[in-house]
Amino acid sequence: MIDLCDSPSLQDLTGLKLALIRLIETEADPRIETAALTGASPALVQLLFAAQRMAQARGKRLEISCPAKGGLATALTALGVEDALDTGAQIDAGRWTGLTTP
């Protein structure tokens, strides 16, 4: 499990990318906790989308916590991700469990 907190800077994302790759490659049920996230930049959201795609490609389900009104949920709404026409975040009971595709 990876526990994200605060609002990761652009510099932090390189290390996070490597940690996400390790998580997806080594864990049967990869999980990311975001309850302590105070904000999520577009770059972080893009990285999380890429991680979801990577997990799907490997036949895994990456679960990312996404509490209502939390930093990640706020960013997804602000960026229009929840209403994306081609690929949206599939959020159920406060967990981002995959991507919706038409």
Buried (B, 14 or more C-beta within 10 A) or exposed (E): EBEBEEBBEEEBBEEBEEBBEEBBEEBEEBBBBBBEBEBBBEEBBEBBBEBBEBBBEEEBEBBBBBBEEBBBBBBBEEBEBBEBEEBBBBBEEEBBBBBEEE
